[in-house]
Amino acid sequence: LLARIVVLLHLAFLWFVLFGGLFFSSLPWLIWLHVPAVAYAILTQIIGWRCPLTDLEKWLRSLGGQQPYSAGFLPRYVWSSIGSTVTDVFLTAGFIEAIILVNARAYLAWAAS
């Protein structure tokens, strides 16, 4: 149960990174949370940092008697949903591009105000 809660938190973080910029007009203070979240998500993909939420989920699963998966969170839950089971350079680049493109308009509007 705790591992599933961590998965939901992780997915919520991804949704926030991808779509958080869409809420700047109604919640302008959100940018101060969104900028570091986006930076962390992009750096995690580029540099290959390990996410503590992934490690926590795997640890909780092992405590529950389950075999933790060997890949990272994105290949396990996101890439597999589109039919891929490996972390591919193109998927990583596409993820980073999606983060930037979805949020670019919001950041440009915020910078212009």
Residue frames relative to the residue before (quaternion, step in Angstrom):
aa qw qx qy qz dx dy dz
L 1.0000 0.0000 0.0000 0.0000 0.00 0.00 0.00
L 0.6734 0.4883 -0.3048 0.4638 3.59 0.90 -0.89
A 0.6242 0.5309 -0.3372 0.4634 3.58 1.03 -0.75
R 0.6483 0.5109 -0.3177 0.4666 3.59 0.99 -0.78
I 0.6208 0.5276 -0.3372 0.4718 3.58 1.05 -0.71
V 0.6373 0.5136 -0.3227 0.4754 3.59 1.01 -0.80
V 0.6209 0.5287 -0.3413 0.4674 3.61 1.00 -0.76
L 0.6630 0.4986 -0.3058 0.4673 3.59 0.92 -0.86
L 0.6342 0.5115 -0.3260 0.4795 3.60 1.02 -0.75
H 0.6444 0.5247 -0.3101 0.4618 3.55 1.00 -0.85
L 0.6592 0.4926 -0.2989 0.4831 3.58 0.97 -0.86
A 0.6267 0.5266 -0.3340 0.4673 3.59 1.03 -0.75
F 0.6262 0.5254 -0.3312 0.4714 3.58 1.03 -0.78
L 0.6556 0.5069 -0.3178 0.4606 3.61 0.92 -0.84
W 0.6466 0.5052 -0.3180 0.4750 3.59 0.97 -0.82
F 0.6369 0.5212 -0.3244 0.4663 3.57 1.02 -0.79
V 0.6468 0.5092 -0.3184 0.4700 3.59 0.94 -0.86
L 0.7144 0.4632 -0.2643 0.4531 3.58 0.85 -0.94
F 0.8464 0.2081 -0.0552 0.4871 3.58 0.81 -0.98
G 0.3954 0.7534 -0.4564 0.2605 3.60 1.24 0.02
G 0.6150 0.5762 -0.3423 0.4154 3.58 1.07 -0.68
L 0.5927 0.5943 -0.3620 0.4054 3.57 1.15 -0.48
F 0.7022 0.4714 -0.2611 0.4654 3.59 1.23 -0.32
F 0.3837 0.7541 -0.4671 0.2569 3.61 1.27 0.08
S 0.6420 0.5485 -0.3464 0.4086 3.59 0.95 -0.78
S 0.7524 0.3536 -0.2197 0.5105 3.61 0.99 -0.71
L 0.7805 0.1785 -0.0994 0.5908 3.61 1.16 -0.51
P 0.1126 -0.8603 0.4915 0.0754 3.63 0.48 1.14
W 0.5978 0.5753 -0.3665 0.4212 3.63 1.10 -0.52
L 0.5281 0.6659 -0.3868 0.3579 3.57 1.26 -0.44
I 0.5558 0.6256 -0.3970 0.3769 3.58 1.13 -0.54
W 0.6406 0.5427 -0.3260 0.4346 3.60 1.09 -0.66
L 0.6612 0.4275 -0.3043 0.5361 3.58 1.25 -0.26
H 0.6666 0.5464 -0.2967 0.4111 3.54 1.04 -0.85
V 0.6354 0.5507 -0.3416 0.4199 3.60 0.88 -0.88
P 0.7086 0.4211 -0.3012 0.4794 3.66 0.73 -0.85
A 0.6136 0.5469 -0.3565 0.4441 3.61 1.06 -0.64
V 0.6555 0.4948 -0.3030 0.4833 3.58 0.97 -0.87
A 0.6479 0.5155 -0.3215 0.4595 3.59 0.90 -0.90
Y 0.6640 0.5027 -0.3040 0.4626 3.58 0.90 -0.89
A 0.6633 0.5110 -0.3096 0.4506 3.59 0.89 -0.91
I 0.6777 0.4792 -0.2948 0.4735 3.58 0.92 -0.87
L 0.6692 0.4910 -0.3066 0.4659 3.59 0.88 -0.87
T 0.5979 0.5601 -0.3592 0.4470 3.58 1.05 -0.72
Q 0.6924 0.4700 -0.2720 0.4750 3.57 0.97 -0.84
I 0.6978 0.4769 -0.2794 0.4557 3.59 0.90 -0.89
I 0.7682 0.3707 -0.1870 0.4873 3.56 0.78 -1.06
G 0.4193 -0.7207 0.4575 0.3089 3.57 1.15 -0.53
W 0.2318 0.7782 -0.5439 0.2119 3.57 1.13 0.62
R 0.4210 -0.6622 0.5545 0.2770 3.52 -1.22 0.56
C 0.3624 -0.7281 0.5411 0.2137 3.54 -0.94 0.90
P 0.4657 -0.6960 0.4650 0.2871 3.60 -0.80 0.92
L 0.5999 0.5548 -0.3739 0.4387 3.62 1.10 -0.49
T 0.6257 0.5213 -0.3333 0.4751 3.58 1.06 -0.71
D 0.6616 0.5014 -0.3018 0.4688 3.56 0.93 -0.91
L 0.6406 0.5199 -0.3216 0.4646 3.59 1.00 -0.81
E 0.6533 0.5081 -0.3193 0.4615 3.58 0.90 -0.88
K 0.6674 0.4970 -0.3088 0.4607 3.60 0.87 -0.92
W 0.6421 0.5219 -0.3193 0.4619 3.58 1.00 -0.82
L 0.6615 0.4990 -0.3036 0.4703 3.57 0.94 -0.90
R 0.6336 0.5207 -0.3309 0.4668 3.58 1.00 -0.75
S 0.6645 0.4901 -0.3181 0.4659 3.60 0.94 -0.82
L 0.6184 0.5293 -0.3415 0.4699 3.62 1.09 -0.65
G 0.6963 0.4612 -0.2594 0.4850 3.56 1.13 -0.69
G 0.5976 -0.6081 0.3482 0.3897 3.58 1.26 0.18
Q 0.5453 0.6007 -0.4080 0.4187 3.57 1.26 0.20
Q 0.4719 -0.6303 0.5285 0.3173 3.54 -1.23 0.50
P 0.3575 -0.7317 0.5271 0.2428 3.64 -0.62 1.02
Y 0.4972 -0.6414 0.4926 0.3142 3.55 -1.09 0.68
S 0.4935 -0.7003 0.4391 0.2707 3.58 -1.11 0.63
A 0.6546 0.5197 -0.3210 0.4454 3.60 1.07 -0.61
G 0.6159 -0.5234 0.4291 0.4033 3.53 -1.32 -0.11
F 0.7418 -0.4232 0.3006 0.4245 3.54 -1.37 0.06
L 0.6827 0.5015 -0.3059 0.4345 3.59 0.80 -0.97
P 0.6747 0.4599 -0.3310 0.4730 3.65 0.80 -0.79
R 0.6629 0.5341 -0.3069 0.4255 3.59 0.98 -0.83
Y 0.8370 0.2423 -0.0863 0.4830 3.57 0.73 -1.07
V 0.7538 0.3827 -0.2180 0.4877 3.60 0.99 -0.70
W 0.7107 0.4425 -0.2779 0.4710 3.60 0.65 -1.08
S 0.6441 0.5303 -0.3357 0.4374 3.61 0.95 -0.77
S 0.6237 0.5500 -0.3448 0.4355 3.60 1.12 -0.59
I 0.7133 0.3711 -0.2530 0.5380 3.60 1.26 -0.33
G 0.6781 -0.5501 0.2712 0.4049 3.55 1.24 0.39
S 0.6386 0.4846 -0.3460 0.4875 3.60 1.21 0.20
T 0.2068 -0.7907 0.5646 0.1154 3.56 -1.06 0.70
V 0.6851 0.4342 -0.2845 0.5110 3.58 1.24 0.09
T 0.4587 -0.6200 0.5390 0.3387 3.53 -1.24 0.39
D 0.1042 -0.8035 0.5859 -0.0167 3.50 -0.49 1.25
V 0.5859 -0.5869 0.4292 0.3578 3.56 -1.07 0.75
F 0.6649 0.5073 -0.3082 0.4534 3.59 0.99 -0.80
L 0.6329 0.5103 -0.3342 0.4769 3.60 1.04 -0.68
T 0.6468 0.5108 -0.3140 0.4714 3.57 0.98 -0.86
A 0.6649 0.4902 -0.3033 0.4750 3.58 0.89 -0.91
G 0.6524 0.5153 -0.3113 0.4603 3.58 1.00 -0.79
F 0.6267 0.5292 -0.3298 0.4674 3.57 1.05 -0.76
I 0.6619 0.4892 -0.2995 0.4826 3.58 0.91 -0.92
E 0.6497 0.5168 -0.3154 0.4597 3.58 0.94 -0.85
A 0.6403 0.5220 -0.3230 0.4618 3.59 0.98 -0.82
I 0.6232 0.5335 -0.3387 0.4607 3.59 0.96 -0.83
I 0.6998 0.4743 -0.2727 0.4593 3.55 0.84 -1.00
L 0.7060 0.4805 -0.2830 0.4366 3.59 0.77 -0.98
V 0.6613 0.5091 -0.3188 0.4493 3.59 0.90 -0.86
N 0.7726 0.3743 -0.1895 0.4765 3.56 0.96 -0.84
A 0.4631 0.7154 -0.4376 0.2869 3.62 1.19 -0.32
R 0.6605 0.5142 -0.3214 0.4429 3.59 0.85 -0.89
A 0.6642 0.5048 -0.3055 0.4590 3.56 0.94 -0.87
Y 0.6668 0.4867 -0.3055 0.4746 3.57 0.96 -0.81
L 0.6394 0.5157 -0.3272 0.4670 3.60 1.00 -0.75
A 0.6502 0.5008 -0.3118 0.4787 3.59 0.97 -0.83
W 0.6504 0.5086 -0.3153 0.4678 3.59 0.97 -0.82
A 0.6706 0.4963 -0.2990 0.4633 3.60 0.94 -0.85
A 0.6677 0.5049 -0.3010 0.4568 3.59 1.07 -0.65
S 0.6506 0.5311 -0.3230 0.4362 3.60 1.16 -0.46
